């Protein structure tokens, strides 16, 4: 079985039995670590909602486990076709907690899925799915992922926390989250090494490099928070900042807070595209609003009820902000 993998601009073919496609945030990294602990021969590839379709198309055959990668409304039909193609010969497992695009039902996806309780993150789903193949102490990696994704208040995670001193685990999760925020989003070599490390059930605090990275990021957070405060602009009920060299999610959160609006947007311009992170309070459908606006501008988007992401063409940021504000009205 062969897989077409894109590495630094080169196309490399190799024989592969099991492939983990994971998002690169804390939840995705922890979920991938849990699966790797259970499936030691698997290869880890990081992707995102915008890149999932191309990754699926590049795979000729192999068992695939997809973790924490939302399905975009724009590509949903093509992705379902790829699911069907790949599941004809091998198992395809899809573990995700983002709301599905309208018209899709998790029970009708042509793949193996695990429907968790409301709010269960990918790490919790991965642990539940593979726990019979894991050491029980790997539950703390699931807890790290849940904390990192603000999903630590589900019944399942609360039960797992009963077996630990949660103060210790929140410290470990904080180190992990800060270290991941301190590296470039596309630093997949670092993230793969972190997946391997966590899959061996090693503590983040036991790696001096991770601790130092987390401390540097904590110091930087104080500085960048003030930068966002000085740069934020508002349009109606939407606040936004552009090209702040910081975590897009954090920048969007503080843009909303300092702009005193319902929605905060952080934009990062690169090439002909703009990456966006969007955060809100009091909404139940930010993912649908974001997807609708982004697609109207020739991009794509999605996410959660109060946290979403998008990619749009360069030059369309102000249109995006204005259309978001109109949707709120």
N, C-alpha and C positions, 0 to 999 in steps of 0.2 A: 504494500500500500504506500502511495506516495502523496506528498503534500507540497504545494507550491508556496514558499514562504518568502516574503519581501524583507530583506535585511540590508539596510544602508544603500538602497538603490539597486541592489543586485537580486536577481531571481535565482533562488537556490532550491533544488528538488532533493528531497530525502524520503526514505521509507519511514513511515510513522504509523504506530498502532493507535495511540490515544492522544488527543489534542485538547488542551484546556484553553479556551478563549475567555479572557477575563478583562474586566475594567481595571484601570490602574489606580483607583483610589484605595483608601484603607479597607473598605468592605470587599472590593474586588481582590485585593492582595491577600487578605485573610481567607476569603473563600477559596482562592486558588491554592493557598497553603494547605488547607484542610483536604482538598481533593488530591493534591500531590502526596500527602501523607498516606492516603488510601490507595492511590494509583501511582506507584513509584516510577513507572516507565513512561508516564505522560510528559508531553512537551508543553511548555507554557508560552502562549502568545498573547500579548496585550492588545486590546482593541477598544473601540467605543461605538456608540450607536451609529455614527456617520460611517464608520469603517467596517461594520459587521458584514454587510452584504458582500463587499469585495473579498473579505477573508473567507467567507463561506464558498464563494465561487472559485477561490484558489485551491480549495481542498478537493482532491480527486476521490479520496476514500479515507476511512478511519473513524474510530469512535470519537465523538466530540462532546465535550462538556462545556456549556456556555454559562458564564457566571457574571451576574450584575451588569448585563448589557441590555439596555432597553431596546425594544423594537420601535422603529420610527414609522409614523403614519405614511410618509412618502414612499418608503421601500417595503412596506409590510407584505404586499403580494409577492414580490420577488423573493423576499426572505422565506416566506412560507414554501415557495417552490423549491428553494434550496434545501430547506428542511426535509421536504418529501424526497428529493433526489438522494440526499445523504443517508436518510433513515431506511432506504430500501435495502442496504447491505450491512449497515452498522448502526449501533445504538447512538442516538443523539439525545443528550440530556440538557434541558434548559432550566436553569435556576435563577430566577430574577424576581424582583419585588416592585418594579415600576408598573404603573397602570398601563394596560395594553391599549393600543390604538382602537378607536371605535370600530366595531364590526368584528373584532377578534375575541374569541373566548378561550381561556387557558385550557379548558377541557377538550377543545377541538384542535389544538395544535398537534401537528403530526410528529411529535417528539415526546419523550418522557419528561414529565414535569412534576413538581411537588408544590402544591398550593398551601402556603403557610397561613398562619393567622394574619389579620390585618397588621401591617407594620413590621412583619418579620423580614429582616434583611437577607442578602444573599449568603452571608456567612452562617447565619442560623439555619437557612435552608440546606446549605452544603453539609453542615454538621449532622443535621437530622437525616439527610439522605445517605450519608456514608458512615454513620457512627458505629455500625457493626464492624467496620474495617479499621477503626481508629482506637488508639489508646484513649481512655476516658479523659486524661488530662488535656487532650487537644481541645476540650470544651472551652478553655480559656482563650484560644485563638478565635473561636466563634464570638466570644464576648468582646474581644478587642474590636472585631469588625462591626459588631452591633453598636458599641460605644462610638466608634468613629463615624457611623452613619446615623446617629441620633435614634437608634432603634433598640435601645437597651431596656425598654419597659414592656416588652411582650411577655406573656406567661412563660414561654419557653426559655427566654434569657433569664428571667427572674428565678426560674427553677435551677438553671445552671449556676447562677450566682450564689445560691444557697450553699454550694459545696466549696466556696472560696471566701477568703477575706476580700471583699470587693474593693476595699481601699487600695490594696496592692494591684489589683487588675486595672483600676482606673489610672493609676500611675503608669503602668506598662502601656496601656492604650494611649495615654497622652504622649508618651515618648514616641510611640509608633506614628501617631497622626502628625506630630510636629516634624518628625524626620521626613515623612513623605511629602509634607508641604514644602520642605526645604530643598527638595530636588526638582529638577526640571520635569515637567509633565511627560516628556518623551524619553526620559532616561530609563529605558526598558531593561538595560543590563543590570542597573542597580535594583530595580524592582524584582527581576527574576532571582537575583541573589538573595533578596529579602524573602521571597516566597520559599526558596530552598531552606533558608535559615529557620523560618517559622514552622515549616513542615516538620522539622526535627524537634519541635516543642521547646525551642530555646527562648529565653526571655529577652525582650528588647533591651531591658536595662543591663543585661549581661554583655552587650556589645558596646564598647566604649565609643566607637565611631557613631553609632545611632544616637547615643546619649548626647554627644557633643553637637551633632547636627540638630537635635531637638532644642538644645539650649540656645544655639545660634538663631534658630527660627523664632524662639520665644522673644529674644531680644529684638529681632527684626519686626515682629508683630507690633510692638509698641510704636516703633518709628513709622511703619506703614499705615497704621490706623490714623495717625495724625496727617499723613500725606493724603489719604482718602478724604478726610474731613476738609482739607484745604482745597481739593479739586472737585468735589461733588457738585453736580448741576442737577436741577430739577425741571421737570416738565409735567405739570399737573400732578398726578398721583404716582409719578415715576421719577426716581433719582438714578443718576448714572455717572460712572467714571470710565475713562478711556486710557488704555496703555499704562496702567499702574503695574509695576513689576512685582506682583505679589499674587498669592492665591486668588483666582477669580471668584471662588465661592466666598472667601472672607471679604474681598473687596465689595462684592455685591451686598453682603449682609450689612457692612458698615455704611455703604452708600445709602441703603434704605434707612438705617438708623439715624445717620446725620442729616439726611435730607428730609426726615420725618414724613416719609411717604409710605404707601402700601407696598410698592415694588421697588427693589433695588437691582440695577443692572451693572455688571462689570464687563468691559469689552477689551479684547486683545486683538489688534490688527496685525496680520502677517500675510504677506503676499497679496493675493486677490480675495482673501477671506477674512472674516471677523469671527473669532470665537467669543461666545457670550455665556455668562453665568447669570441666572436670574433668581432672586430670592424675594419672598413675600410673606406677609402675615395676614391671617384671616381669610385666605382663599381656599377653595377646595378643588380648583381646576386650573392651576397655573400651567400644568403640563399641556393641557388642551389649548389654552390661550397661546402659549409659546409656540406650539407646533403650528397652529393656524397662521399666526403672524409670520413666522419664519418661512413657511412654505409659500405664502403670498408674495414674499420678497425673493423667491428663488433659492431658499435655503431649506434647512430642516431643523427640527427641535423636538423636545419632549422632556420627560422627567417625572417629578412628583407633584403632589397637590400644592406645595409651597416652596419647592426648589426645582429648578429646571435648567436646561442648557440648550444652546442653539448654535448653529453656524449659518452665517448669511454672507452675501457678497459684500466686498469692501465698498464703502460709500453709502451703505444703506442703514447705518446705525440710527441716525435721527428719524428715519422713516419707521424703523423698528420701535423706537421709544414712543413716537407719536401714535402708532397703531396699538401698542400696548395700552396706552392711556385711553384711547377710544374704546377698546374692549372693556376696560374697567367701567367706563361710563355706561 
